[in-house]
């Protein structure tokens, strides 16, 4: 593809970055420092090892990004791709180093940085370069993942970059409706760029470049192995992996993290063929803070995990907000340490710390909440488990706080035995009125619904959030009994619905706007609550990871979700329409 010459193509930005990192002029973590030392050592020993540093190839690839590509999204929409120093080091290293056979030296690239550093557009750009400008006939470029929807994320970035670039838009053919594209074709070279996933059932991909996003989400090495197996007949093939730090040190991501760190350290120490972890085909750029660093105490180490921070990405304000929100929330702290500061942490941490929850305790009676608008969340058990209804009351002129009012039920028969088995004082809670029982050995839904009628008569209840998969059965039961209740609203239990609701509950609690009445059942649920997170950062309460019941917290989160739901559209008034 023809293009204008990059204004910055006369300097060796790869070596410049390496020298600045080693000299301490650019703040970097231990593994990046090793990667830079490795580059400088390779320059000094290239001739005797059969390697060759071709500056013109490095400059050409970097220039492609800046002269051809355009960014997309938010404030970057349509702007030229300004290659940051660390990105120049990655791109230049991958395309500028040649092996003894004269072909590309690095066959695998592994990049691990904090969230929001710009690694996704970097990967998309590498794929587009491989598609249009790498000199490979019939190049196959894949955005690969375990699931199709995950692979589409990176591919959509590439499509958007094509749309923004006049040079690419006129040279590439897109297949698929707008927003649903599935293939980019470079007809001149017979090359294509598309997605592939382990669940496709597709066999025989022969990638020239394979882009693998969010490796920490991969449960096995299946996708990496599938891509690697297809490169055997490609002399210039590259597998390029990008990821945030993960939680599971038994994962394929941790294996590559550890291997990349050791290869970088060995190269920095001057390893030669035959030495442990000598691997001239593997490139790693692994961001991390040093072991002695605590990013919650010292902002000076933040740039080690966030290589774009000096250029305002993602920004000090954003990171400070993340740290502030995480204080007092163990699970939030773990997430922030992992996503924003590249610290591998265990995922099963309690969501709410005792200090935060107990600090929100206040004494108030249900009668004090009459007349205030409230929203309900109902987690109704189908067998012998805990059932929870939680009401969330809005602030009013006399009280600036949101107030929780929880109700709990368990079956009456066998309550003492259940208390012994679960090692939880159910009978004591029942004696003090914190827990109610329903007749029989299983939860009586009708009993709960009749009590719910009494609650609805007492308070200004705007609606009740309930599991969408079971809502029709519940509505039918209400209709059969002739009960008059506020409207039940379907509420999904997955990340889509739970994510915003959990964020809102957490925001109120951490910000000091939420108060609860000290119900020990609710406190028990809060102490048990653990969150799970999807690749997009959305969270939900993970019942399968909890150490005890979390139904009260689930109901409270649903109530918070209902409080931020848009109001229903008003019914049009009847009347005569004149035409």
N, C-alpha and C positions, 0 to 999 in steps of 0.2 A: 504494500500500500504506500503510495507516495504521500509525503508529508513535509511540512516545513522543518527546517533544522531547529532543534531545541536551543533556546538561548543559553542554556546551562550545560551544553554538551562538551565544553572544552576542558572541564576539570574532572578529576577523579573523586567524585563525591563518596564513593564506597570507602576508599582508603582514608579520605579526610575524616569521615565519621569514625572509623576504627581508631585513628590516631587521637581524636578528641576524646573518645570514651576512655582509652587507655591512659591518657594524660589527666583524666578527671575533669576535663572541661565540659563534658556532657555527662550528666548523672545517669548511671545505669547499674542494674543489678549484677550479681555474680556471673550468671550464665551468659548475659550479653557481653560483659567484660571479657569472658573467655572466648566468645565467638569473634570478638574484635581482635584479640591477641592471636587467635588462630589465623585470621586473615593476614595479619602482618607477618606471621611466621611463614605462611604459605608463600607470600610474595618473595621472602628471602630465600626459600628453598625450592621454589617451583621448578627451576631448570633441572636440578638433580633428581627430582621426583617425577619428571615427565609431565608436570602440570603447566598450563599456560594461562596467564591473566591477560585477557583481550579487552582492553579498556574501551575500544570502539564498540564492542558488542554490549557492554554494560551501559555505555552512554546511549546507544540506540534504543535499548529497552526503556530506560528512564525517560528519554526524550519522547517515546511513543505515548507514555502516560500524560506528559505535560502538553504535547502538541495535538494529540488526537482525542484523548478521552475528556469527557465532561462528567461532573458529579451530579447526583440527583438527591432530592429530599431536603425539605426545610431551607435553611439559610444557604445551603450549598447548591441548590437547584440551578443547573445550567452552567455552573462555574468550572473553569479549567481545573484539571486534577493537578494540584500543586504537590509534588512529591516531597514529603517531609524527609529529613535526614535519615531516620531509621528505615523508612520505606525504600529510600534509595539504596541503602546498604543491603536490604533483602533482595530487591529486584536486580541490582547490579551484580550481587554475588551469584544469584541463580543463573543469570544469562551471560555473565562475563567470564566465568571460570570454565576452562576446557580441560578435558582429561588427556591422557597420553595418546588416545586414539583419535584426537581431534574433535570429538563430539562433546556435548555438554557434560561437565563433570558431575554436577549434583543431580541425582535422580530422585531424591526425596527431600522435600523441604517441610519443616515443622515450625510453625509460628504460634507462640502462646503469649498473648498480651491481655491487659485488662479490658473490660467492656468499653466500647465506644472509642477505641484507639484508631479505628479506620482500617482494620484488617479485612473486613468483608469487601469493601470496594477495591482494596488491593488485590484480593484473590480474583474478583471479577475482571479486573484489568489484566491480570496475568492470563486468564482464560481468553480474553479478547485478543491479546497480543499473540498468543499461540494460534488462534484461529486465523488471523489476518496477516501477521508480519514475521513469523518465525521460520519462514522458508520451508515449511513442511507440506508436501502435497497430500491431499485427502486426510488432513488432520482431524482426529476425533477429539473433541474437547467435552469433558463431562463435569457437571456439578453432581457429585455423588454423595449419597447418604443412605442410612438404613431405611428411611421412609421417604416416600415421594414428596410429601408436603415439606419436609425438611430440606430436601434437595432443591425445591423450588425457590426457597428464600434467596439463596445466592444467585440462582439463575435469573430471578426477577431483577436483582441489582444490575446484572449484566445487560438485560433487555432495556432497563431504564437508561443506562449509560449509552447504549446505542441510540436511543431516541434523542438524547441530548446532544450527541455528536454529529454534526453535519457530514463529516467524512465517513463515519461508520454507517449512518442512516442510508446513504446513497449506495453503499457497497454491499450491504448485508440484506438478505431476504429473511423476513420473519414469517413463521408459520403459526397459525392460531389467532383467535380473536383478540382484540386489545384487552390486556389484562390477563389473558389466558394463553399467552404464547408458549410454545413447547419446543421450538427449534429456531436456531439462528444459522443461516447458511451463507458461506462465502463461496459463491459459485465459481469464481475465477480459479480457485485452488481445489475445488471439490471438497471443501472442509465443512464441518458442522459443529455446533455447540448445543448440547441438550442436557437434560437430567437423566440420571440413572439411579435406581435404588435397589436395595437387596430384596424388597418385596415386589419388584417388577416382574420377576421371573425371566428377565432378559438375560441371555447368555452371549458370551463372546465379545464384550466391548474391548476395543483395542486402542486405548487412550494414548494420544500424544501428550495431553495434559489432563490430569484428573484433579479436580478441586474438591476437597473434603472439608466441610464446615462443621464446627462444634463437635470435635472428636470426643470431648468429655461426655457427650450424650450417647456415644456408641457403646452398646453392651458387649460387643465382641469385635474382633478384627476382621470380620467377614467382608466388609466393604473395602477396606484397605487391601486385603488379600485378593479380592476380585479384581480390583484395579491393577494391582501389581502383576497378576498373572497375565493380563492383557498387554503388558508393555514389553514382553520378551522380544518381539520383532520390531520394536521401535528404537532407533538408535539415539533419539533425542528426547525420550519420554521423561516426563516430570510428574511426580505425585506431590501435590502441594496441600498441606493440611493446616487449618487454622482453628483456634479454639480459645475459649476461656479456661482458666484453671478449673479442676474438677473436685470431687469429693471422694471418689472411690479409687483407692490405691491398688485395687485388684483389676483395674480396667485397662483397656488397650491404650487409652490416653496417657495414663500414668507410665505405661511401658515406654511410650515414645518420649514423654517428658524426661524420664530417667535416662533413656538412651541418648537423647539429644544433649542433655547436660553433660554426660560422661564423654561423649564424642567431642564436644566443644572444649571441655577441660583437657582432654588428651591432646587435642590439636594445639591448644594454648601452651601446653608444656613441651611441645616439640615432638610429639609422637611420630614415629616412622613406621613404615610397613612392617607388620609382625607384632607391633606393640598392642596391648589391650586397648580396645575402643578406638583403634585407628580405622577410620572409615572415610575415605575421600569422596564418597558418593552421597553422604548425608549432611544436610545443612540444617542448623537449628538456630532460631532466634527466640529464646525463652526469657520472658520478662519475669522478674520476681524481686522482692525486697530481700535484703540480707537477713540472716538468722537473728541478729541482734536488733533489727528494726521493729518498731511497733507503729504501724501507720495510724493507729488511734491516738498516739501520743506525740508523734513527730511528723509534721507535714513535709519535711525536707526529703523524706524517702519516697514520696508519692510518685515522683517522676520515674523511679526505677520500674514500676509496674505499668505506668502510663507514658509510653514513649512520645506521645503527641502532646503532652501536657504543656510544654513550653510554648506551644503554638495555639494554646487555648482550647484543646480538645482532650477530654470532655469539659475541662474548665475547673478551676479551683472552687468556684461557688457550688457547682454540682457535687463535687467530692465532699466538701464540707457539709452539705446538706445530708448526704448519705451517711457520713459518720455520726452526725448529730442524731439522726433518726435511729441509728443502730444502737446507740448507747442505752442500755437497760433492756434490750430485746435480744436474747442470745441467738435466736435463729436469724434475725436480721443482721446481727453482727457477723455471724458465720457467712451469710450471703455476701455482705459488703466486703469482708476480707477476701473472699474467693473471687468475686466478679470484678471488684475495683482495685484490689491490691495483690492479685495473683497468689494468694495463700491457699494451699490445699488444706481444707478443713473438713471435718466430719459433718454430715448433713443432719443427723438426728439429734439436734439440740432443741431444748424446749423453746417454744415460740415466745412466751411471756415470762420475764423474770419475776421472782417473788417480790422484789422491791417495787417494781412498777405496779404490779397488780395490787399489792397491799397498800401502796401509796394512794390508790384511787378509791379506797374504801371510805364510806360515809354512812352515817346513820340516818335513815329516813324510812317512813312508813308508806305503805301503798296508798293510804288515804290522801297523803300529801300530793299525790300525782294526778288526782282527779282534775279533769278539765284541760289537761295538756295533751296535745296530739302525740300519738305514739305509733310505732310500727312493730309488727310481730314476726318472729321466726319460729317455726315449729319443726322439731326433729322428732318424728313419731316412730317409735319402735314397733316392729311387727311381731315380736316374740316376748322375751323376758327382759330385754335390755332397758336401759334408762330412756325415758321420754322427756323431752325438754321443750318448754315454751318460754321464750324470752321476749319481753317488751322493751323497746328502746324509746324513751320519751324525749321530745324536743325541749330545748331550753325555753323559758318564757321570761316575762318582764321581771319576775321576782327571783329568778334562778338562772344563772348563765350556763349551767352544766346540763349535759345529756345524762339521763338516768336509766340504769338497767333495772328491770324487775323480772327475775326468773321464777319459773314454776317447774317442778320436777315430779315425775311419777315412776313408780315401780310396781310390779304385781305384789299383792298382799301375801299370797301363799308362798311360804318358803323364804320370806325376807331375812329371817335370822340366819338361816343356812347360807343364803347368798352373801350376807355380810361376813360370815366366817370364811367363806370360800374366796371372796374378793379382798378380804382384809380391809374392809371399808365400813365405817360405823353407820350403816343405813338405818338401823333401828334408833340410834341416838338422834340422827337427823330427823327421823319421822316424829320422835317425841317432841322435838323443839319446833316442829312445823315447817322445817326447811324442805321436807320431802313428803309427798302424799302417795297413797297406794290406791291401786285399782283392784276390784274383786277378781279372784281367781289366780291361776298360775301364769297367765300371759297378760300382757297389756290389753286392757279393754279400750279400744278406740272410741267406742260410744261413750264410755265414762269420761274420757278426756274431752271429747267434743261437748258434752253437756256442761262440763266445768268451764270450757272455753266460752260457752254462751254467757255464763255468769261474768267472766272476765270482760267480755265485749260489752256487756251492759254497763259495766262500771267505768270503763275508760273510753276515751276518744280514739278508738283503734282504726287506723287508716287502711289496714290491709295486713294480710299474713303471708309471708313467703314460705313455700313448701316445695319439697322435692318434686320436680316436674314429671318424673317417671311414675309417680304414685298419686298424682293429684286428681286424676279422673275418678279413681276408685273412691277417694276421700269425698269428692264432690257428690258422687252418687249416694254415698252413705248419709251425707248431710241432707240431701233431697229426700231420701227415703224416710228419714226421721222427722222431716219438716222443721229442721232447725233454722233459725235466722242468725246468720253470722256475717261478719265483714267478708269482703271478697278474698279468696285465696289466689295467690299469684304464683305461677310456676317459676321455680328457681332451680337452675341446674347446679349439680354438685361438682362439676368440673372446673377447670382453670378459667374458662371464659366468664362465668358468672361469679365464681368465688373470688377470683383475683381482685377485681375492683372493690368488692365488698370487704374482703380482708384488709385491703389497704385503707379503706375508710375507717374500719373498726380500730386499726392500729394507729391511724392518725389521731383519732379522738382520744385514745388511751394515752399515747405518748405525749400528746400536746396538753394533757391535763384537763381536757374538756369533758371527759367521761367519768362518771361515778357509779359504783355498784354498792349494794347494801350489805355486803359481807356474807352472803349466803354461802355456807361452807361447801355445798355441792358444786356451786358455780366456781368457787376457788379451786376445788379439786380438778374440775374440768380444765380450768386455765393452766394449772400446773402440768397436766398431761398433754397439752396441745403441742403438736409438732407440725411443721409445714413441709410441703413438697413443692417443687418448682419446675416449671416447664422450660424449654430452651429460650423462650421469649422473656423469661423473668416473672411470669405470672405465678402466683402462689395459691395454695388451698390447704385446708387442714387435712393432714394425712392420717386417717383413722387407723390404717394398717401399721403405722409406726408408733402410735401412741402407747404409753405404758398403762393407761387406764381409760375410762370413759371421757369423751370430749364433746358429748352431745350438747351441753349447755353453751359451749363456745361456738359450735357450729350454728346453733340457733341464733346466738347473738350476732354472729357474722352475717347471717341471712337477714336479720332485722336491719343491720347497718346497710346492707345492700338495698333493701327495700326503701330505706330513707333517702337514698340518692337516686332512686329510679325516677325517670321523667314522669310527670303527671299524665294521667290518661287524657286523650283528646276529648274535647267537649262534643256532645252529640249535637248535630245541627238542629236548629229550631224548625218546627213545622211551619209552613207558610206557603204563600202563592208566589211562584216565580214567573215574572213577566218576561216574555221573549220578544 
